[in-house]
Amino acid sequence: MKLFSLVFRSALALAICSPLAAFAADAVLAETGKSSVTGTDVQGDALRIPTDSRKFALTKPEAVQQLANNLVIRRALAAEAEAAGLANDPALQGAIRIARDRVLSDALFAKMDAANKPTVQVLESLASLNYKANPKRFDLPEEFGASHILIKSDTPDAKAKAEAILAELKAGADFATLAKKHSEDTSAHNGGSLGYFAVGQMVPEFDAAIRKMQKPGELSGLVQTQFGYHIIKFEGRRSAGVRPFEQVKEVLMREAEAKILNDKRLEEVRRIQEKVKFNQAAIEAFAASNDK
């Protein structure tokens, strides 16, 4: 059995950690016919929303109204389904029980997470240990900084247009200004800046041109690639090295916390798994009954 997938099947588990806000829980927010939705219903539905988005959903009246609207429609449809006798279907009854099991088991996982949450000091210590134990993970390759102007080669005059722009640049025109005016790449709005990148992140012709450049501010000639004609401005070079601990500390702390909490969850799952007994004859009979 894949215990990991069982533990993390639903994102709801981590989302339940915060307590419900104080409010008129039984206040009806929306109704249609005999169906109604209360604040408690909306709070319950909001548990499925990621924590960082949940506050927005619960504090903006228009968002609350949308949640209430969706829920009351769903509740009205469920009432119609029940009136039609669908709730008597054994398979649907099983699905309802499983949905209940999932919500409650996720709530238990969230409670366990809160109880097992490590201190900042422990996480910082683990992050430091992992940083020192896996140095190659944080290697930084040599990087190049560049800006470019792209003229797509889908028109007959594309090369002539690119050559004219290059001539303006050689005459002293501002690169960023011309990039914003003429470049047909998404980087145009940023003056053509591509930031820093390692060799291999660009198409081969672009990489080959940038590796030959040495001085910040240096201009390439026209560089033709599958995208068109590029004029490249060299911005600089960063030597290979190791990413400083402070740059990766937060990521390593989150990883350490996730591992600690997941290990505790797996302990609980394994405790139950060890006591599980299977009725093999019933399993085979069930499988056979569905193979028709």
N, C-alpha and C positions, 0 to 999 in steps of 0.2 A: 504493500500500500504506500502511496506517495504521501507521507506525512506532511511534507512541506507544503504541498498544494492544498491539503486540508486546512492547515493553519492559516494560510494566506488567501483562501478562496474569496473572501470578501474584504473590500477596503473599509467596510463599516466598523470593523473591530477597533481600529485605531481612532476612528472618528468619534467614538462614544465617550471618550475620556472626560470631556468637559461637562459639568453639571448643567441641568436645565435652568434657564433663567426664571426668576420669580415673575409670574404673570397670572392673569385670570385664566387658569387652565381649562375651565369648562365653558368659557365664552364661545358662542357659536360664531364662526367667521364666515361661513357660507352655507347655504341650504338650497335644496331643490326638492320639491315634493316632500316625502318623508325622510329624505336623506339630509344629513347635516355633518359639518366638519368643525371641530373645535380647535382651540389653540394647542391642546395636547397632541392632536392628530398632526398638526403642522410641525410641531417640535419633533415628533417621532419620525416624520417623513424627512426632516432636515438632517437626521443622523446619517443619511446616505450621502450627503454633500460633503466634500472635503473640508476639513477644519478651516483652512484659510479662506474659503468662499462662503462658509456657513453664516458668518456674522452678517455679511451683506444680504444674504437671502432672508434673514430673520429681522433685520432692522429697517429694510426699505419697504414701505407699504405696498408698492406695486409688485415687488417680488413676493411678499407674503400673500397678496391677493392671487397671484398666479399659482402659487403652491396650493392654496385653498381651493381654487377653481379646479385644478387637476384632480385633487383628492375627492372633491364632492362629486365630480363626474364619475370617477372610478367607483366611488361608493354607491352611486345610483345604479350603475351598470351591474355591480355585484349584487345589489338587492334584486334586480331583475333576473339575474342568473339564478339566485336562490329561489325566487318565486317560480322559476321554470323547472325547478327540481335538480339543477345541476350540482348543488351542494351534496346531493346524495350519491354522486358518482364516487366509488371507492378510490379511484386514482386521484381525483381532485381532493378528496379528504386527506389522502397521503401527502399531496403537494402542500396543502395548508399546514399540516403538522410539521413538514420539513421546513417551511418558511418560518414558522414559530421557533423551531429548533435553531435555525441559523441566527435569528435575531438574538436569542438568549445566549447561545454559545459565543457569539461575537461580543456581547456585553460582558460575559465572563472573561474573555481574553483581554478586553479593555481594562477590566478591574485588575487583572493580573499584571498587565503592563504598568499600571499606575503604582502598584505595590513593589514591582521589581525595577522601577526606573533608577538607573545608577546616578550617582552624584556627578557634578561637573568635574570634580577633581579626579574621579575614577576614569571618566571618559578622556580627559586630557592625558592622563598617564597611559591609557591604552592606545590613544592616537599616536603618542610619541613612540611607544614600543613598535607599533605597526609601521611607522615611518622608517625607523631604523632597521627593521627586519626585512623590508622590501624596497631597498634603495632604487633598483632599476625601474620600479613602477613610476618613479617621479623624475626620470630622466627627461630633460628638455633637449630636443634636437636643435641644430642650427636653424635660425629663423631669419627671414628676410622681410623687410618692410617696403611696401610699394604703393604707389597710386597709379591709376591708368585712365586713359581715355579710350573708349571702344567705339569704333565705327563699324557697324555690321555690314557684311559684304553681300547684302542681298539687292544692291542697286549698282548699276554700271559705274557710277561716279564715286563709289565708296572710297577707293584708293586715293583718288585725286583730292577728295574732301579731307582724308586723313593726312595727306602730305601737306595740304594748306595749313591745317592746324599745327602740324609739327613745325612748319616754317614760322608761324606766329610765336610758338614757344621759344624757338631758337633766337627770335628777335627780342625776347624779353617779356612776353605776355605771361600773365599769372596762370599757373597750371590749374589750380582749383576753380578759377573763374571759367576757364574754357571747358573744364570737365563738366561743370554744372550746365553750361550752355549747349555743349555738343555731344557729350558721351551718351551712348545708348545702353549703358550698363546700369544696374540698380545702384551702384556706388556713386553715380553722378551727383545725387543730392548731398553727398558727403565730400564733394570736391574730388571724387575719384579714388578716395582712400580705401585701400584693401586691408589696412592694418598689417600685422605680422603673421607670417605663415611659414610652414616648413616645406622643403622641397617635396614634391609629390602631391601637394594639395592643389596645384594649378595644372593646366594642360602642359604637355612636354615642351612645346615651343616657348611658352611663357616662362617656364622654369629655366630653360636653357638660357634665355635672354637675361633673366634676373641674376643668375649665378655669375655672369660675366661682368656685372656692374659693380663698381667699387665705392664711389664717392656719393654721399647724400646729395640729392639734387640733380644727379646725372640723368640725362634723358637717353632712352633707347631710340633706335630708328623705328621704322614700322615693323611690327611683329605680327605676322599673319598666323591665325589659328582657325579652328573650325567655326569660331564665333565671329570672326571678322578681322579688322586691323586694329592693333593695340599700339598706343604710345605709352611707354612705361616711364615713370619717374621713380628713381631709386631713393628710398627713405632711410635705409640703414640695414645693419646686420647684427644679429645677436648670436653670440657664441653658444655652443652646446653647453649644457650644465645640468644642475639638479634643481628642481622647483623647491623653493624654501618651505620649511615646515609651516610657517604662518599662513602660506597661501593655500595649503591643503588641510590645515588643522580642522576646520569646520566639517569638511567632507568626511575625514577620518573619524571624527567624534560621532557623526550620524551613523556611520557604518558600524562602529563599535556598539552603539546603543541598540541598533537594529539586531545585531547578532546576539547580544545579551537577552533581549526580549524574546527573540525567536527561539533561542535555546530553552528558555523557561517554558514557552508554549509547547515545544516539542516534548519536554519532560512530562507535561500533563497529558499530552496526546498518547505518548508511549505508555504511561501508567494505565490508561484505559485500554489501549490496544492489547496489552499483555493479558487482559482478562476477557477479551472477545472470544466467543466460541461460535463456530459456523455450523449450521445444519446443512451438510453437503448434499444430502438427499433432497432436501427442500429446494436448495439452490439449483440443482440439476433439473428438478421437476419444473421449477419456474422458468428456467431457460428454455426447456423443451416446449412449454406451453406457449411461448412467444415465437417459436420457430415454425410458424405455420403460414 
